[in-house]
Amino acid sequence: MLAHPCLSDLVIGKAVYTTRLHGDGRGNYVGATRETISGCAIAHVGRLVVRDGERVLELTGYLTVPRRDRGATGGADGT
């Protein structure tokens, strides 16, 4: 898969992220890319679409930060 044409303009280095996507069976996906050396992640939300006759997951990524321990601060929203 690393030889796919959509990656042709990139130089591939070492693996540093893990992404797990979860589908609902209706073409919707959600998941996160988590950096292996820190607690940071990118949350992904998207759909399975057809582009030029090819099935593609089209995802939007949202920057995240680790949620604080709710017990340590007492706030319901983790702040």
A tleap script that builds the chain and sets N, CA, C and O, in Angstrom:
source leaprc.protein.ff14SB
mol = sequence {
  NMET LEU ALA HIE PRO CYS LEU SER ASP LEU
  VAL ILE GLY LYS ALA VAL TYR THR THR ARG
  LEU HIE GLY ASP GLY ARG GLY ASN TYR VAL
  GLY ALA THR ARG GLU THR ILE SER GLY CYS
  ALA ILE ALA HIE VAL GLY ARG LEU VAL VAL
  ARG ASP GLY GLU ARG VAL LEU GLU LEU THR
  GLY TYR LEU THR VAL PRO ARG ARG ASP ARG
  GLY ALA THR GLY GLY ALA ASP GLY CTHR
}
set mol.1.N position { 0.806 -1.202 0.000 }
set mol.1.CA position { 0.000 0.000 0.000 }
set mol.1.C position { 0.851 1.269 0.000 }
set mol.1.O position { 0.393 2.303 -0.485 }
set mol.2.N position { 2.074 1.220 0.530 }
set mol.2.CA position { 2.901 2.425 0.552 }
set mol.2.C position { 3.309 2.872 -0.851 }
set mol.2.O position { 3.807 3.985 -1.016 }
set mol.3.N position { 3.108 2.025 -1.865 }
set mol.3.CA position { 3.414 2.394 -3.243 }
set mol.3.C position { 2.192 2.984 -3.958 }
set mol.3.O position { 2.250 3.213 -5.166 }
set mol.4.N position { 1.098 3.232 -3.250 }
set mol.4.CA position { -0.119 3.769 -3.864 }
set mol.4.C position { 0.167 5.134 -4.484 }
set mol.4.O position { 0.921 5.921 -3.912 }
set mol.5.N position { -0.424 5.431 -5.650 }
set mol.5.CA position { -0.186 6.715 -6.317 }
set mol.5.C position { -0.493 7.945 -5.457 }
set mol.5.O position { 0.116 8.993 -5.669 }
set mol.6.N position { -1.416 7.851 -4.497 }
set mol.6.CA position { -1.733 9.023 -3.670 }
set mol.6.C position { -0.574 9.407 -2.751 }
set mol.6.O position { -0.583 10.490 -2.166 }
set mol.7.N position { 0.427 8.528 -2.619 }
set mol.7.CA position { 1.594 8.807 -1.780 }
set mol.7.C position { 2.836 9.110 -2.611 }
set mol.7.O position { 3.927 9.237 -2.056 }
set mol.8.N position { 2.691 9.227 -3.932 }
set mol.8.CA position { 3.850 9.330 -4.816 }
set mol.8.C position { 4.696 10.586 -4.582 }
set mol.8.O position { 5.874 10.599 -4.940 }
set mol.9.N position { 4.129 11.637 -3.993 }
set mol.9.CA position { 4.902 12.855 -3.760 }
set mol.9.C position { 5.504 12.905 -2.356 }
set mol.9.O position { 5.987 13.954 -1.929 }
set mol.10.N position { 5.479 11.788 -1.637 }
set mol.10.CA position { 5.973 11.736 -0.257 }
set mol.10.C position { 7.148 10.780 -0.121 }
set mol.10.O position { 7.222 9.770 -0.821 }
set mol.11.N position { 8.061 11.104 0.782 }
set mol.11.CA position { 9.138 10.194 1.159 }
set mol.11.C position { 8.702 9.552 2.470 }
set mol.11.O position { 8.462 10.257 3.450 }
set mol.12.N position { 8.596 8.244 2.503 }
set mol.12.CA position { 8.079 7.517 3.666 }
set mol.12.C position { 9.216 7.265 4.652 }
set mol.12.O position { 10.267 6.743 4.279 }
set mol.13.N position { 9.000 7.637 5.906 }
set mol.13.CA position { 9.977 7.420 6.968 }
set mol.13.C position { 9.519 6.320 7.907 }
set mol.13.O position { 8.777 5.422 7.508 }
set mol.14.N position { 9.960 6.391 9.154 }
set mol.14.CA position { 9.602 5.359 10.118 }
set mol.14.C position { 8.178 5.564 10.632 }
set mol.14.O position { 7.652 6.676 10.599 }
set mol.15.N position { 7.570 4.498 11.101 }
set mol.15.CA position { 6.208 4.554 11.642 }
set mol.15.C position { 6.227 5.249 12.999 }
set mol.15.O position { 7.018 4.885 13.869 }
set mol.16.N position { 5.354 6.258 13.191 }
set mol.16.CA position { 5.281 6.978 14.451 }
set mol.16.C position { 3.855 7.139 14.963 }
set mol.16.O position { 3.657 7.655 16.063 }
set mol.17.N position { 2.857 6.709 14.193 }
set mol.17.CA position { 1.459 6.843 14.582 }
set mol.17.C position { 0.725 5.530 14.394 }
set mol.17.O position { 1.112 4.698 13.573 }
set mol.18.N position { -0.331 5.355 15.159 }
set mol.18.CA position { -1.273 4.268 14.959 }
set mol.18.C position { -2.646 4.892 14.794 }
set mol.18.O position { -3.040 5.747 15.587 }
set mol.19.N position { -3.384 4.468 13.764 }
set mol.19.CA position { -4.737 4.956 13.529 }
set mol.19.C position { -5.689 3.783 13.584 }
set mol.19.O position { -5.471 2.759 12.935 }
set mol.20.N position { -6.747 3.935 14.362 }
set mol.20.CA position { -7.802 2.920 14.408 }
set mol.20.C position { -9.110 3.598 14.047 }
set mol.20.O position { -9.522 4.562 14.693 }
set mol.21.N position { -9.759 3.087 13.009 }
set mol.21.CA position { -11.033 3.642 12.557 }
set mol.21.C position { -12.130 2.629 12.834 }
set mol.21.O position { -11.940 1.426 12.654 }
set mol.22.N position { -13.262 3.119 13.268 }
set mol.22.CA position { -14.398 2.267 13.597 }
set mol.22.C position { -15.568 2.661 12.705 }
set mol.22.O position { -15.967 3.825 12.673 }
set mol.23.N position { -16.120 1.685 11.978 }
set mol.23.CA position { -17.243 1.938 11.095 }
set mol.23.C position { -18.550 1.507 11.727 }
set mol.23.O position { -18.583 0.643 12.603 }
set mol.24.N position { -19.633 2.130 11.265 }
set mol.24.CA position { -20.954 1.778 11.782 }
set mol.24.C position { -21.725 0.875 10.818 }
set mol.24.O position { -22.903 0.604 11.050 }
set mol.25.N position { -21.093 0.406 9.749 }
set mol.25.CA position { -21.756 -0.457 8.776 }
set mol.25.C position { -22.584 0.314 7.758 }
set mol.25.O position { -23.192 -0.288 6.873 }
set mol.26.N position { -22.615 1.630 7.870 }
set mol.26.CA position { -23.391 2.473 6.943 }
set mol.26.C position { -22.507 3.506 6.251 }
set mol.26.O position { -23.007 4.496 5.717 }
set mol.27.N position { -21.196 3.277 6.259 }
set mol.27.CA position { -20.281 4.177 5.568 }
set mol.27.C position { -19.724 5.300 6.412 }
set mol.27.O position { -18.985 6.142 5.899 }
set mol.28.N position { -20.055 5.339 7.690 }
set mol.28.CA position { -19.540 6.373 8.597 }
set mol.28.C position { -18.389 5.794 9.414 }
set mol.28.O position { -18.437 4.644 9.850 }
set mol.29.N position { -17.356 6.606 9.613 }
set mol.29.CA position { -16.188 6.164 10.361 }
set mol.29.C position { -15.769 7.212 11.370 }
set mol.29.O position { -15.958 8.409 11.155 }
set mol.30.N position { -15.200 6.757 12.467 }
set mol.30.CA position { -14.641 7.628 13.486 }
set mol.30.C position { -13.429 6.909 14.076 }
set mol.30.O position { -13.404 5.680 14.154 }
set mol.31.N position { -12.445 7.671 14.483 }
set mol.31.CA position { -11.263 7.061 15.069 }
set mol.31.C position { -10.253 8.118 15.446 }
set mol.31.O position { -10.545 9.313 15.435 }
set mol.32.N position { -9.054 7.659 15.782 }
set mol.32.CA position { -8.012 8.589 16.201 }
set mol.32.C position { -6.656 8.090 15.742 }
set mol.32.O position { -6.390 6.888 15.711 }
set mol.33.N position { -5.802 9.043 15.384 }
set mol.33.CA position { -4.396 8.772 15.125 }
set mol.33.C position { -3.652 9.213 16.361 }
set mol.33.O position { -3.697 10.383 16.739 }
set mol.34.N position { -2.969 8.279 16.990 }
set mol.34.CA position { -2.273 8.567 18.245 }
set mol.34.C position { -0.775 8.477 18.041 }
set mol.34.O position { -0.261 7.493 17.507 }
set mol.35.N position { -0.077 9.526 18.476 }
set mol.35.CA position { 1.369 9.543 18.388 }
set mol.35.C position { 1.936 8.567 19.409 }
set mol.35.O position { 1.498 8.547 20.560 }
set mol.36.N position { 2.898 7.769 19.001 }
set mol.36.CA position { 3.433 6.737 19.889 }
set mol.36.C position { 4.344 7.292 20.972 }
set mol.36.O position { 4.597 6.602 21.960 }
set mol.37.N position { 4.848 8.521 20.823 }
set mol.37.CA position { 5.781 9.061 21.817 }
set mol.37.C position { 5.161 10.121 22.721 }
set mol.37.O position { 5.857 10.703 23.553 }
set mol.38.N position { 3.852 10.381 22.569 }
set mol.38.CA position { 3.206 11.354 23.439 }
set mol.38.C position { 1.725 11.015 23.551 }
set mol.38.O position { 1.267 10.041 22.954 }
set mol.39.N position { 0.978 11.803 24.303 }
set mol.39.CA position { -0.448 11.587 24.453 }
set mol.39.C position { -1.286 12.317 23.424 }
set mol.39.O position { -2.514 12.267 23.484 }
set mol.40.N position { -0.648 12.998 22.478 }
set mol.40.CA position { -1.391 13.780 21.489 }
set mol.40.C position { -2.028 12.873 20.441 }
set mol.40.O position { -1.535 11.784 20.149 }
set mol.41.N position { -3.142 13.355 19.882 }
set mol.41.CA position { -3.845 12.581 18.870 }
set mol.41.C position { -4.616 13.506 17.947 }
set mol.41.O position { -4.870 14.664 18.275 }
set mol.42.N position { -4.983 12.978 16.787 }
set mol.42.CA position { -5.890 13.647 15.866 }
set mol.42.C position { -7.139 12.785 15.778 }
set mol.42.O position { -7.062 11.608 15.424 }
set mol.43.N position { -8.290 13.367 16.100 }
set mol.43.CA position { -9.560 12.653 15.986 }
set mol.43.C position { -10.051 12.773 14.553 }
set mol.43.O position { -10.003 13.854 13.967 }
set mol.44.N position { -10.530 11.653 13.978 }
set mol.44.CA position { -10.997 11.619 12.595 }
set mol.44.C position { -12.482 11.290 12.555 }
set mol.44.O position { -12.959 10.429 13.294 }
set mol.45.N position { -13.203 11.985 11.687 }
set mol.45.CA position { -14.612 11.695 11.447 }
set mol.45.C position { -14.832 11.781 9.938 }
set mol.45.O position { -14.409 12.750 9.309 }
set mol.46.N position { -15.483 10.787 9.356 }
set mol.46.CA position { -15.695 10.850 7.920 }
set mol.46.C position { -16.586 9.757 7.387 }
set mol.46.O position { -17.241 9.031 8.136 }
set mol.47.N position { -16.593 9.658 6.054 }
set mol.47.CA position { -17.459 8.724 5.356 }
set mol.47.C position { -16.685 8.001 4.262 }
set mol.47.O position { -15.665 8.486 3.772 }
set mol.48.N position { -17.191 6.842 3.897 }
set mol.48.CA position { -16.703 6.118 2.737 }
set mol.48.C position { -17.394 6.711 1.511 }
set mol.48.O position { -18.623 6.720 1.437 }
set mol.49.N position { -16.613 7.207 0.550 }
set mol.49.CA position { -17.153 7.840 -0.648 }
set mol.49.C position { -16.524 7.194 -1.882 }
set mol.49.O position { -15.541 6.462 -1.772 }
set mol.50.N position { -17.088 7.466 -3.038 }
set mol.50.CA position { -16.519 6.995 -4.297 }
set mol.50.C position { -15.976 8.209 -5.048 }
set mol.50.O position { -16.715 9.148 -5.342 }
set mol.51.N position { -14.686 8.183 -5.353 }
set mol.51.CA position { -14.015 9.242 -6.107 }
set mol.51.C position { -13.364 8.604 -7.331 }
set mol.51.O position { -12.524 7.717 -7.187 }
set mol.52.N position { -13.733 9.036 -8.511 }
set mol.52.CA position { -13.166 8.488 -9.750 }
set mol.52.C position { -13.261 6.966 -9.787 }
set mol.52.O position { -12.328 6.292 -10.224 }
set mol.53.N position { -14.387 6.428 -9.328 }
set mol.53.CA position { -14.618 4.989 -9.343 }
set mol.53.C position { -13.899 4.204 -8.263 }
set mol.53.O position { -13.953 2.974 -8.250 }
set mol.54.N position { -13.235 4.890 -7.367 }
set mol.54.CA position { -12.467 4.236 -6.289 }
set mol.54.C position { -13.102 4.548 -4.947 }
set mol.54.O position { -13.440 5.699 -4.668 }
set mol.55.N position { -13.268 3.514 -4.103 }
set mol.55.CA position { -13.791 3.728 -2.749 }
set mol.55.C position { -12.701 4.345 -1.887 }
set mol.55.O position { -11.583 3.834 -1.820 }
set mol.56.N position { -13.039 5.459 -1.222 }
set mol.56.CA position { -12.065 6.223 -0.451 }
set mol.56.C position { -12.703 6.643 0.867 }
set mol.56.O position { -13.859 7.065 0.898 }
set mol.57.N position { -11.948 6.526 1.953 }
set mol.57.CA position { -12.389 7.113 3.216 }
set mol.57.C position { -12.015 8.591 3.185 }
set mol.57.O position { -10.838 8.936 3.080 }
set mol.58.N position { -13.006 9.449 3.274 }
set mol.58.CA position { -12.763 10.887 3.300 }
set mol.58.C position { -12.979 11.351 4.736 }
set mol.58.O position { -14.106 11.373 5.231 }
set mol.59.N position { -11.893 11.718 5.391 }
set mol.59.CA position { -11.926 12.016 6.820 }
set mol.59.C position { -11.519 13.457 7.094 }
set mol.59.O position { -10.672 14.016 6.398 }
set mol.60.N position { -12.121 14.042 8.098 }
set mol.60.CA position { -11.702 15.327 8.620 }
set mol.60.C position { -10.975 15.067 9.926 }
set mol.60.O position { -11.472 14.333 10.781 }
set mol.61.N position { -9.801 15.662 10.087 }
set mol.61.CA position { -9.021 15.483 11.311 }
set mol.61.C position { -9.152 16.678 12.223 }
set mol.61.O position { -9.103 17.823 11.775 }
set mol.62.N position { -9.318 16.411 13.497 }
set mol.62.CA position { -9.442 17.455 14.525 }
set mol.62.C position { -8.283 17.337 15.501 }
set mol.62.O position { -8.022 16.255 16.026 }
set mol.63.N position { -7.582 18.449 15.749 }
set mol.63.CA position { -6.507 18.439 16.741 }
set mol.63.C position { -7.088 18.177 18.120 }
set mol.63.O position { -8.179 18.648 18.441 }
set mol.64.N position { -6.367 17.434 18.925 }
set mol.64.CA position { -6.820 17.106 20.273 }
set mol.64.C position { -5.674 17.286 21.256 }
set mol.64.O position { -4.515 17.419 20.864 }
set mol.65.N position { -6.010 17.288 22.514 }
set mol.65.CA position { -5.044 17.205 23.609 }
set mol.65.C position { -5.595 16.193 24.603 }
set mol.65.O position { -6.809 16.003 24.674 }
set mol.66.N position { -4.733 15.545 25.365 }
set mol.66.CA position { -5.245 14.575 26.345 }
set mol.66.C position { -6.178 15.244 27.346 }
set mol.66.O position { -5.903 16.345 27.824 }
set mol.67.N position { -7.268 14.581 27.655 }
set mol.67.CA position { -8.212 15.094 28.654 }
set mol.67.C position { -7.575 14.970 30.028 }
set mol.67.O position { -6.944 13.961 30.340 }
set mol.68.N position { -7.740 15.979 30.830 }
set mol.68.CA position { -7.230 15.925 32.209 }
set mol.68.C position { -8.040 14.935 33.013 }
set mol.68.O position { -9.201 14.670 32.701 }
set mol.69.N position { -7.430 14.391 34.046 }
set mol.69.CA position { -8.119 13.478 34.948 }
set mol.69.C position { -9.228 14.247 35.663 }
set mol.69.O position { -8.951 15.195 36.396 }
set mol.70.N position { -10.460 13.850 35.457 }
set mol.70.CA position { -11.594 14.564 36.042 }
set mol.70.C position { -11.564 14.561 37.571 }
set mol.70.O position { -12.016 15.512 38.208 }
set mol.71.N position { -11.036 13.501 38.145 }
set mol.71.CA position { -10.986 13.422 39.591 }
set mol.71.C position { -10.018 14.421 40.208 }
set mol.71.O position { -10.192 14.840 41.353 }
set mol.72.N position { -8.997 14.801 39.442 }
set mol.72.CA position { -7.986 15.702 39.981 }
set mol.72.C position { -8.472 17.146 40.046 }
set mol.72.O position { -8.014 17.914 40.892 }
set mol.73.N position { -9.398 17.526 39.160 }
set mol.73.CA position { -9.815 18.916 39.118 }
set mol.73.C position { -11.251 19.127 39.575 }
set mol.73.O position { -11.634 20.235 39.951 }
set mol.74.N position { -12.031 18.078 39.542 }
set mol.74.CA position { -13.413 18.174 39.986 }
set mol.74.C position { -14.366 18.702 38.926 }
set mol.74.O position { -15.576 18.707 39.152 }
set mol.75.N position { -13.863 19.149 37.773 }
set mol.75.CA position { -14.723 19.687 36.731 }
set mol.75.C position { -15.352 18.587 35.903 }
set mol.75.O position { -14.696 17.593 35.592 }
set mol.76.N position { -16.600 18.749 35.545 }
set mol.76.CA position { -17.305 17.739 34.748 }
set mol.76.C position { -16.747 17.660 33.332 }
set mol.76.O position { -16.851 16.616 32.687 }
set mol.77.N position { -16.157 18.748 32.839 }
set mol.77.CA position { -15.635 18.742 31.470 }
set mol.77.C position { -14.146 18.445 31.417 }
set mol.77.O position { -13.548 18.538 30.345 }
set mol.78.N position { -13.539 18.096 32.516 }
set mol.78.CA position { -12.121 17.741 32.557 }
set mol.78.C position { -11.184 18.929 32.655 }
set mol.78.O position { -9.971 18.774 32.516 }
set mol.79.N position { -11.734 20.123 32.894 }
set mol.79.CA position { -10.858 21.301 32.996 }
set mol.79.C position { -10.679 21.720 34.427 }
set mol.79.O position { -9.975 22.691 34.703 }
savepdb mol mol.pdb
quit
